[in-house]
Amino acid sequence: MNTAATPAAGASRLPTARVLTIAGSDSGGGAGIQADLKTMLAFGVHGMSALTAVTAQNSVGVQGWWPLPDEAVRGQIRSVLDDIGVDAVKTGMLGTAGTTRLVAGLLADLPDRVPIVVDPVCASKHGDPLIDAAAIDALRAHLLSVATVITPNLPEAALLADRDGNPAELASVLLGFGPSWVLIKGGHAVGDPIDHLFGADGTTAEFSAARSDNRHSHGTGCTLASAIASRLGLGDDMLSAVAAAKDYITGAVAGGFPLGSGIGPTDHLWRLRRYL
């Protein structure tokens, strides 16, 4: 179980942290690997990627997705780990049970000091499924136990817990699968979004923000998880990392812009707009 949030050995010799995202590609650029790398750049870390799937996706939905072969996923991850190394890892869309088990096995071999952020992506912003039923079982059985923190929204938390309930009830079930922390995002609840953080050690915290009157919020889950991974890779403790990520995603959603004819992306460059 990964509980620490300190940089991996060798990070002090680098100008920044090394953060690996293992996720699917969003051809529209608003979510997935594309959102992850934009977020990591915004936090000043060196982002690296291992693609698990390719999606045909735009502002109105997901038209199709295709998983990569296991050997391709393994090859990408091993290539990064064996040469460059990592200070934090974020997982997103894994798609299939085989990919989920493969990724879990590779991450289980990392040192405990490397934080692992698991965003259990089950569906797109438009509700299109991005995972199969067997992969949900594999998430529970294999991946959650190696996670430092998992970041489900309310529907994902209920799906993984296989029950309905309030955030505390759902987190209690999810912590039983082995992660050190559970962050249940409140964007699907009524009113201003409140994210609830629960630790296996009994720590609890809430992170709130005013709800933005902006429908262009594609990629929020990917962005928040990548922001947390970036801050953990830089050495933040969990509460500080989540607070920094919450501030960033709040500004990114407020700056979301129309792109295409549907739901546009969050603005990953909102902090830099004053300089552009």
SVG drawing of the C-alpha trace seen along z (x, -y; Angstrom):
<svg xmlns="http://www.w3.org/2000/svg" viewBox="-29 -40 50 50">
<polyline fill="none" stroke="black" stroke-width="0.4" points="0.0,0.0 1.4,-3.4 1.0,-5.9 3.9,-8.3 3.9,-11.5 7.6,-12.2 9.5,-12.3 11.2,-9.2 15.0,-8.7 16.9,-11.0 14.1,-13.6 16.2,-16.2 18.7,-16.2 16.0,-17.2 14.4,-20.6 11.0,-19.1 9.1,-15.9 8.5,-13.0 4.8,-12.1 3.4,-9.2 -0.2,-9.0 -1.6,-5.7 -4.8,-6.4 -6.7,-6.6 -6.4,-9.2 -9.2,-11.7 -9.0,-12.8 -10.9,-16.0 -8.1,-17.0 -10.4,-17.8 -9.9,-14.7 -7.7,-11.6 -4.0,-11.7 -4.2,-15.1 -5.8,-16.7 -3.4,-14.9 -0.3,-16.2 -1.7,-19.8 -2.4,-19.7 1.1,-18.4 2.7,-21.1 0.6,-23.7 2.0,-22.4 5.5,-22.5 6.2,-18.8 7.5,-16.5 4.6,-14.5 5.0,-11.1 2.4,-8.8 1.4,-5.2 -1.7,-4.9 -4.2,-2.2 -6.8,-2.9 -7.7,-5.2 -11.1,-6.9 -12.9,-8.6 -14.3,-11.5 -15.4,-15.1 -17.6,-17.7 -20.8,-15.7 -19.7,-12.2 -17.6,-9.1 -18.1,-7.5 -15.9,-4.5 -12.9,-3.2 -10.3,-0.6 -8.0,0.9 -4.4,1.3 -2.8,4.8 -1.4,5.7 2.1,5.9 1.8,2.3 0.7,1.1 3.3,3.0 6.0,1.9 5.2,-1.8 5.2,-1.6 8.3,0.5 10.1,-1.9 9.5,-4.8 10.0,-3.0 13.2,-1.2 15.0,-4.3 13.4,-7.6 11.7,-6.6 8.7,-8.2 7.9,-10.4 4.1,-9.8 1.7,-7.9 -1.9,-8.7 -4.2,-6.1 -7.3,-7.0 -9.2,-5.0 -8.1,-1.4 -11.0,0.1 -10.6,3.8 -10.0,6.3 -6.8,7.5 -5.3,4.0 -6.5,3.2 -4.8,6.4 -1.6,5.7 -1.3,2.1 -2.1,3.1 0.7,5.7 3.3,3.3 2.4,0.6 2.4,3.0 6.2,3.3 6.9,-0.4 8.4,-1.6 6.0,-2.7 7.3,-6.2 5.8,-6.6 2.2,-7.9 -0.4,-6.4 -3.5,-8.3 -6.3,-6.2 -9.1,-7.9 -11.6,-5.0 -12.9,-6.3 -16.1,-4.5 -17.9,-6.9 -17.3,-10.0 -18.8,-13.4 -21.7,-12.5 -22.3,-9.2 -20.7,-7.0 -19.2,-3.8 -15.4,-3.6 -15.0,-0.4 -16.6,3.1 -18.1,5.0 -15.2,7.3 -12.9,4.3 -14.9,2.9 -14.4,6.2 -10.7,6.0 -10.5,2.5 -11.9,3.7 -9.8,6.8 -6.5,5.6 -6.0,1.8 -7.6,0.2 -5.3,2.0 -2.2,0.4 -3.6,-3.1 -2.5,-5.9 -5.7,-7.8 -8.8,-7.0 -10.8,-9.9 -14.3,-8.7 -17.3,-10.9 -20.5,-10.0 -21.8,-7.6 -18.4,-5.9 -18.2,-5.5 -21.6,-3.9 -20.7,-1.6 -17.4,-0.5 -19.0,-0.1 -22.0,1.8 -24.4,-0.3 -25.9,-3.7 -25.1,-5.9 -23.6,-9.2 -19.9,-9.9 -18.9,-8.6 -20.8,-5.4 -19.3,-4.9 -15.8,-5.7 -16.0,-3.2 -16.7,-0.5 -14.0,-1.7 -11.3,-1.9 -12.0,1.7 -10.5,2.5 -7.1,1.2 -6.4,-2.4 -4.9,-4.8 -7.3,-7.6 -10.6,-8.1 -11.6,-11.4 -15.3,-11.4 -16.0,-14.3 -19.2,-16.2 -19.8,-17.7 -22.8,-15.4 -24.5,-16.5 -27.0,-19.4 -25.6,-22.8 -22.0,-23.9 -19.6,-21.0 -18.0,-19.7 -15.3,-17.0 -14.9,-14.7 -11.6,-13.2 -11.4,-10.1 -8.2,-8.5 -7.6,-4.9 -6.2,-6.5 -9.5,-8.2 -8.6,-11.6 -11.5,-13.5 -11.6,-16.8 -13.9,-18.7 -12.9,-20.9 -15.6,-23.3 -16.0,-25.9 -18.8,-27.9 -20.4,-26.1 -19.4,-27.8 -22.3,-28.7 -20.4,-27.1 -21.4,-23.9 -18.0,-23.6 -16.4,-21.2 -15.1,-18.2 -12.1,-16.5 -12.6,-17.7 -12.0,-14.3 -8.8,-13.7 -7.6,-17.2 -8.2,-16.9 -6.5,-13.6 -3.5,-14.7 -3.2,-17.9 -3.2,-15.8 -0.5,-13.5 1.6,-16.5 1.5,-18.0 2.2,-14.6 5.1,-14.1 6.5,-17.5 6.3,-16.4 3.0,-17.7 1.1,-15.8 -2.3,-14.6 -4.4,-17.4 -2.2,-20.0 -2.2,-18.2 -6.0,-18.0 -6.4,-21.6 -4.0,-22.8 -5.8,-20.6 -9.2,-21.8 -8.1,-25.4 -6.8,-24.6 -9.8,-22.7 -12.2,-25.4 -10.4,-28.0 -10.2,-25.7 -13.9,-25.0 -14.7,-28.7 -12.6,-29.3 -14.0,-26.4 -14.8,-27.4 -17.0,-26.3 -15.4,-24.0 -17.5,-22.2 -21.2,-22.0 -21.4,-20.2 -19.6,-20.4 -16.2,-22.2 -13.1,-21.6 -11.9,-23.1 -9.2,-25.7 -5.8,-24.2 -4.1,-27.5 -6.3,-29.7 -3.5,-30.8 -1.4,-31.8 -4.0,-33.8 -2.9,-37.1 0.5,-36.6 -0.7,-35.4"/>
</svg>
